[in-house]
Amino acid sequence: MAHEQPTKVLLVAFTDDAAAAVYVINRLQPEALCFVLPESAKTLVESAVQPNIEHMPRRWDWVVLADMIDVAACHHVLAGALPDLLKMWDVHSGDLVLDLTGATPAMAGALTLVTLPISSRTVALLPWSEGEEGEPISFNGRSVRWAQGNLWDDVALVSRHEAAELFNRGMYQASARLFREIEARVSGGQKPTYRAFADLAEGYAFWERFHYRQAWDKLKTATKALEMASLWGGPPGLKAVLPGIKANAGFLERLVLDPAAVKDSLNLDLLAHVSRRLHVVHDPEAAMIALLRALESFAQRQLFKQHKVKTWDVLPEQLPQALQEACRTSWLDDVDGKYKMSLQSQFRALAELGDPLGHAFVRDWPTMKPLLDAANHGVLGHGFEPVKAERVQQLYDIVLKLTGVTESSLPKLPTLAL
C-alpha cells in the first residue's frame, strides 16, 4: 500500500464499505479522524474498521446522519456539528482532507459545502477500468483507482478577485488575510504565487502606516516571487502590474536609504497618501490631517536643506530678527523644553528669509485661510464639524500649485486586475 505524509484531519463519509475506509485511513495516517455515517453503520466501524487501522489516530469522533438522501437535511446536521468539533480539534485552513468514497450524493454535496473553507483535498476510491492511467489498486477482490483533487484550485479563481478588489479599495490588511487563506488551501504548486500576493498586500499595508522599511522589505520579496510566477504564466494581469510594483519598491528604497534627518521623498509620499485617503478610502477627515502634514513637510524640508533650521528644535538666533522674540516667548514646548515652529511660523520664517516657497505661501494665504479654518473646525482638528471632501480637494490643489509638485511625480500604488 502507498503511504503519504500523515494527514492532520481526515473526514470519512461512511455507509458500508469498510475495506475502502481502512485503505484510505491507512494510506493517509490521520492524526484526527471523524466518520460521517448513519446510526446503523457504527457497529461496522467498530468491528471492521477500527481493528484494522495501522496507526490509531490520537483523536476520533463521528457525526451521525438520520437522512442520507436529502442534501438539505445532511447539510443541517453537518453545519451544526462539524464547526464546533473542528474548532475543538484546532483545525485550520488547509488541514482537512475529505474522503467521499462511501458518500451518497447528498452526503457528498453537504460535506463539500460545509468543509470547503478548511479543506485542502478531496479523495475517493473509484472503480478502475482497463486503459486508465496508472496501476490499479487491488484489495478485497476488486480493483480501484485513487482519485484526488483540490476544489480550492478552482475556487481560488473567484476568491482572488475578491482579494484583488479589497486591495484596490485600499483595504490591504483584509486583502492580505484573504490571500493567506487562499495560499493555505490551494495545492502546493500555486502556494508561492498567493504567498507573494499576500506579502505584496502586507507591504502596502505597512506603507499606508508609514512603516517604510517593512514595506520595502515586503515589496522586494513579493516582486521576486511574482516575477518568477510571471515566467510560468501566472494569473492574467500579473505582468502588467509588475512595472508599477517595481517603481514603488524603488521609491521606498530611496526613502529608506536617505540618511537625511528630513527626507526628500517624504513630502511626495504624504501628498500621495492624501489622494488615497480622499479618493480611494473616502475619508476626508484623515485626508485633511495628512494634507496639513504634507504642507508642513515642504516647509520643514526647505528650512532644513536651505537654512539649516530644524523646525522641531529651533534656536531663536537661527531665525530672522522679526521672529526671534516670538520664538522665545511663544514657541517653547513644555514637554521637552525645545522651541518648535507651527505650520504658519515655518512659512513666515521662509518668507522673512526671502525663500520663494515662503513668498508663495504669503501670496496664497487669503485663499488658504478659510480652508485651514475648515480643517481646524474638523472633528479630528479642534472642532466638531466633519470636513467636506471638496474642502480637502481645494486645499490639495493649492498645495500642489504652491509647491510646484505634479500628480505624475507622486508614487502611484498599483491596481490589481487578476
C-alpha positions, 0 to 999 in steps of 0.5 A, a space after each residue: 500500500 502507498 503511504 503519504 505524509 500523515 494527514 492532520 484531519 481526515 473526514 470519512 463519509 461512511 455507509 458500508 464499505 469498510 475495506 475502502 475506509 481502512 485503505 484510505 485511513 491507512 494510506 493517509 495516517 490521520 492524526 484526527 479522524 471523524 466518520 460521517 455515517 448513519 446510526 446503523 453503520 457504527 457497529 461496522 466501524 467498530 468491528 471492521 474498521 477500527 481493528 484494522 487501522 495501522 496507526 490509531 489516530 490520537 483523536 476520533 469522533 463521528 457525526 451521525 446522519 438520520 437522512 442520507 438522501 436529502 442534501 438539505 437535511 445532511 447539510 443541517 446536521 453537518 453545519 451544526 456539528 462539524 464547526 464546533 468539533 473542528 474548532 475543538 480539534 484546532 483545525 485550520 485552513 488547509 488541514 482537512 482532507 475529505 474522503 467521499 468514497 462511501 458518500 451518497 450524493 447528498 452526503 457528498 454535496 453537504 460535506 463539500 459545502 460545509 468543509 470547503 473553507 478548511 479543506 485542502 483535498 478531496 479523495 475517493 476510491 473509484 472503480 478502475 477500468 482497463 486503459 486508465 492511467 496508472 496501476 490499479 489498486 487491488 484489495 478485497 477482490 476488486 480493483 480501484 483507482 485513487 482519485 484526488 483533487 483540490 476544489 480550492 484550485 478552482 475556487 481560488 479563481 473567484 476568491 482572488 478577485 475578491 482579494 484583488 478588489 479589497 486591495 484596490 479599495 485600499 483595504 490591504 490588511 483584509 486583502 492580505 488575510 484573504 490571500 493567506 487563506 487562499 495560499 493555505 488551501 490551494 495545492 502546493 504548486 500555486 502556494 508561492 504565487 498567493 504567498 507573494 500576493 499576500 506579502 505584496 498586500 502586507 507591504 502596502 499595508 505597512 506603507 499606508 502606516 508609514 512603516 517604510 522599511 517593512 514595506 520595502 522589505 515586503 515589496 522586494 520579496 513579493 516582486 521576486 516571487 511574482 516575477 518568477 510566477 510571471 515566467 510560468 504564466 501566472 494569473 492574467 494581469 500579473 505582468 502588467 502590474 509588475 512595472 508599477 510594483 517595481 517603481 514603488 519598491 524603488 521609491 521606498 528604497 530611496 526613502 529608506 536609504 536617505 540618511 537625511 534627518 528630513 527626507 526628500 521623498 517624504 513630502 511626495 509620499 504624504 501628498 500621495 497618501 492624501 489622494 488615497 485617503 480622499 479618493 480611494 478610502 473616502 475619508 476626508 477627515 484623515 485626508 485633511 490631517 495628512 494634507 496639513 502634514 504634507 504642507 508642513 513637510 515642504 516647509 520643514 524640508 526647505 528650512 532644513 536643506 536651505 537654512 539649516 533650521 530644524 523646525 522641531 528644535 529651533 534656536 531663536 538666533 537661527 531665525 530672522 530678527 522679526 521672529 526671534 522674540 516670538 520664538 522665545 516667548 511663544 514657541 517653547 514646548 513644555 514637554 521637552 523644553 525645545 522651541 518648535 515652529 507651527 505650520 504658519 511660523 515655518 512659512 513666515 520664517 521662509 518668507 522673512 528669509 526671502 525663500 520663494 516657497 515662503 513668498 508663495 505661501 504669503 501670496 496664497 494665504 487669503 485663499 488658504 485661510 478659510 480652508 485651514 479654518 475648515 480643517 481646524 473646525 474638523 472633528 479630528 482638528 479642534 472642532 466638531 464639524 466633519 470636513 467636506 471632501 471638496 474642502 480637502 480637494 481645494 486645499 490639495 490643489 493649492 498645495 500642489 500649485 504652491 509647491 510646484 509638485 505634479 500628480 505624475 511625480 507622486 508614487 502611484 500604488 498599483 491596481 490589481 486586475 487578476 
